[in-house]
Amino acid sequence: MNSASMNSASMNSASAATAGLSSSPLQAAVLGHPIGHSRSPSLHAAAYAYLGQRIEYARYDVDEDGLAGFLAGAGSSSTPWVGWSVTMPLKCALVSHMDRISERVRLLGVLNTVVHEGGRPGQPRQTGEPVSGLMGENTDVDGIVHALGEADARGVLQPGAAPPDGRRFGILGAGATATAALAAASDLGFGRVVIYARSAERAAETLPVAQALGLTVDIRSVADLSTDLSAGEATGIAALVSTLPPRAADSVAGQLRGLPEGLPLLDVAYDPWPSELALAWEAMGGAVVSGLAMLLHQAVKQVELFTAGTNHAATSLPPVEHLAMVESMRHAVGLA
């Protein structure tokens, strides 16, 4: 049994105290196993430094067996938590421990964010107020939407911009991130999705989510991807999100024979980078965006949620300053 234990502390929080905050720093963390590779501490520390927030962000190595111990110990309300970022294998396991979940989490069945709320149901935790509720959210969807927008030169993959008639949203893989990709497809206005999966049975598990989102899904073998892409515009695929783990798409990269010019790919696996899939995609004229961009944009939304009850909330920034905060986060992980 792997007990919950802190692996390493994040960067030091900003030295300037925010007016109205308690004398002790507030706390946030990323939870999961393994966790040593996580870039979330760098992203969050950059944001809180920009905001002048006294929020310390750490890594906690917690697996499913150690989750109950963490919640009763380090993760209890005796710590002034504002929130947790959540990675595997806890995205499903933590849902049942929430006092409240968003509609998105209810639909997808997975979360990547836990917000520590205050005594008023549905309201952010106020400074100095004891924690009395956990709210589960999924900002992976926001991360996919905004990351794809960075690779989209045609203006198709933007919220509110309807894709051309008949175009489909492609997803490679059928795990937890694939369900977030389905929600992203819906947010981007797609009605049709094609899932390329190694297991048709596993892909079929996503169908209730797709149906609830009003999406029509075609399930195809991973082996069909190269043929479909080389058929060009006839396939109608407007973008592809690879949700496979690191190196799992290497064999797919070796099978690619061609694809439409500028076709966007988001490869959520960012370590190592560039991936074999990303290299092959760019060599054939496609547009590639790293999973680090997804990590960046989902973290931006988390920062907004974690600081909502403080005096320096990210959502209160003027647009130009909010953009500057995002750019500071981008620089922190070498995306600039």
Long-range contacts (C-beta under 8 A, 24 or more apart in sequence): 1-65, 1-66, 2-33, 2-61, 2-62, 2-63, 2-65, 2-66, 3-66, 3-69, 4-60, 4-61, 4-62, 4-66, 4-67, 4-69, 4-70, 4-73, 4-74, 4-75, 5-60, 5-61, 6-58, 6-59, 6-60, 6-61, 6-74, 7-35, 7-36, 7-59, 7-60, 7-61, 8-36, 8-41, 8-58, 8-59, 9-56, 9-58, 9-59, 10-41, 10-42, 10-44, 10-45, 10-56, 10-57, 10-58, 10-59, 11-41, 11-42, 11-45, 11-49, 11-57, 12-45, 12-56, 13-45, 13-48, 13-49, 13-53, 13-54, 13-55, 13-56, 13-57, 14-48, 14-49, 14-51, 14-52, 14-53, 14-54, 16-52, 17-54, 18-51, 18-52, 18-53, 18-54, 18-310, 18-311, 18-312, 19-311, 20-127, 20-310, 20-311, 21-53, 21-54, 21-127, 21-310, 21-311, 22-80, 22-127, 22-128, 24-80, 25-54, 25-55, 25-56, 25-80, 26-53, 26-54, 26-55, 26-56, 26-80, 26-81, 26-82, 26-310, 27-55, 27-56, 27-57, 27-58, 27-79, 27-80, 27-81, 27-82, 28-55, 28-56, 28-57, 28-58, 28-81, 28-82, 28-83, 28-84, 28-85, 28-306, 29-57, 29-58, 29-59, 29-60, 29-81, 29-84, 29-85, 30-57, 30-58, 30-59, 30-60, 30-84, 30-85, 30-86, 30-87, 31-60, 31-62, 31-70, 31-75, 31-84, 31-85, 31-86, 31-87, 31-90, 31-94, 32-61, 32-62, 32-86, 32-87, 32-88, 32-89, 32-90, 33-61, 33-62, 33-63, 33-66, 33-88, 33-89, 33-90, 34-61, 35-59, 35-60, 35-61, 35-62, 35-87, 36-61, 37-271, 38-87, 39-292, 39-295, 39-333, 40-85, 40-87, 40-295, 40-299, 42-332, 42-333, 43-295, 43-296, 43-299, 43-329, 43-332, 43-333, 44-85, 44-299, 44-302, 44-303, 45-332, 46-328, 46-329, 46-331, 46-332, 47-299, 47-300, 47-303, 47-314, 47-325, 47-328, 47-329, 48-303, 48-307, 49-328, 50-324, 50-325, 50-328, 51-303, 51-307, 51-312, 51-314, 51-317, 51-325, 52-312, 53-307, 53-310, 53-312, 55-82, 55-306, 55-307, 62-90, 63-89, 63-90, 64-89, 64-90, 64-93, 67-93, 67-94, 67-97, 71-97, 77-116, 77-130, 77-131, 77-132, 80-131, 81-116, 81-131, 82-115, 82-116, 82-125, 82-306, 82-307, 82-309, 82-310, 83-113, 83-114, 83-115, 83-116, 83-302, 83-305, 83-306, 84-113, 84-114, 85-112, 85-113, 85-299, 85-302, 86-111, 86-112, 86-113, 86-114, 87-112, 88-176, 91-176, 92-176, 94-136, 95-136, 97-134, 98-134, 98-135, 98-136, 99-133, 99-134, 99-135, 100-133, 100-134, 100-135, 100-136, 101-135, 101-136, 101-137, 102-135, 102-136, 102-137, 102-138, 104-137, 104-138, 104-141, 104-183, 105-136, 105-137, 105-138, 107-183, 107-209, 107-212, 107-213, 108-138, 108-179, 108-180, 108-182, 108-183, 108-209, 109-179, 109-209, 110-138, 110-176, 110-179, 110-180, 111-136, 111-137, 111-138, 112-137, 112-138, 112-139, 112-140, 112-298, 113-137, 113-138, 113-139, 113-298, 113-301, 113-302, 113-305, 115-305, 115-306, 115-308, 118-309, 123-309, 124-305, 124-308, 124-309, 125-309, 126-309, 127-309, 127-310, 127-311, 129-309, 137-305, 138-180, 138-183, 139-298, 139-299, 139-301, 139-302, 139-305, 140-177, 140-180, 140-294, 140-298, 141-180, 141-183, 141-184, 141-187, 142-297, 142-298, 142-300, 142-301, 143-293, 143-294, 143-295, 143-296, 143-297, 143-298, 143-299, 143-301, 144-180, 144-181, 144-184, 144-241, 144-266, 144-268, 144-294, 145-184, 145-187, 145-188, 145-297, 146-293, 146-294, 146-297, 146-300, 147-266, 147-289, 147-291, 147-293, 147-294, 147-296, 147-297, 148-184, 148-188, 148-239, 148-241, 148-264, 148-266, 148-289, 150-289, 150-293, 151-239, 151-264, 151-265, 151-266, 151-287, 151-288, 151-289, 152-239, 152-264, 152-287, 153-262, 153-287, 154-262, 156-238, 156-239, 157-188, 157-238, 157-239, 157-264, 158-188, 159-187, 159-188, 159-189, 160-189, 161-188, 161-189, 162-189, 163-188, 163-189, 163-190, 163-238, 164-238, 166-192, 166-236, 167-192, 167-236, 167-237, 167-238, 168-192, 168-193, 168-194, 168-218, 168-235, 168-236, 168-237, 168-238, 169-193, 169-194, 169-237, 169-238, 169-239, 169-241, 170-194, 170-195, 170-196, 170-225, 170-237, 170-238, 170-239, 170-240, 170-241, 171-195, 171-196, 171-240, 171-241, 171-243, 172-196, 172-222, 172-225, 172-240, 172-241, 172-242, 172-243, 172-244, 172-249, 172-252, 173-197, 173-198, 173-242, 173-243, 173-244, 173-248, 174-198, 174-199, 174-202, 174-203, 174-205, 174-206, 174-243, 175-202, 175-243, 177-243, 177-268, 178-203, 178-206, 178-243, 179-206, 179-209, 181-241, 181-243, 182-206, 182-209, 182-210, 182-213, 182-215, 182-217, 183-209, 183-213, 184-241, 185-213, 185-215, 186-213, 186-214, 186-215, 190-215, 190-238, 191-215, 191-216, 192-216, 192-217, 192-218, 192-236, 193-217, 193-218, 194-218, 194-219, 194-220, 194-228, 194-237, 195-219, 195-220, 196-220, 196-221, 196-222, 196-224, 196-225, 197-221, 197-222, 198-222, 222-252, 223-255, 225-252, 225-255, 226-252, 226-255, 226-256, 226-257, 229-256, 229-257, 229-258, 229-259, 229-260, 229-263, 230-256, 230-257, 230-258, 230-259, 232-258, 232-259, 232-260, 233-260, 237-263, 238-263, 238-264, 239-263, 239-264, 239-265, 239-266, 240-264, 240-265, 240-266, 241-265, 241-266, 241-268, 242-266, 242-267, 242-268, 242-269, 242-277, 243-268, 244-268, 244-269, 245-269, 246-271, 246-272, 246-275, 247-272, 247-275, 247-276, 249-275, 249-276, 249-277, 250-275, 250-276, 250-277, 252-277, 253-277, 253-279, 253-280, 253-281, 254-280, 256-280, 256-281, 256-284, 258-284, 259-284, 259-285, 259-286, 260-286, 261-285, 261-286, 262-286, 262-287, 263-287, 264-288, 264-289, 265-289, 266-291, 266-293, 266-294, 267-291, 268-294, 270-295, 290-335, 292-333, 292-334, 292-335, 293-335, 295-333, 296-326, 296-329, 296-330, 296-333, 296-335, 299-329, 300-325, 300-326, 300-329, 303-329
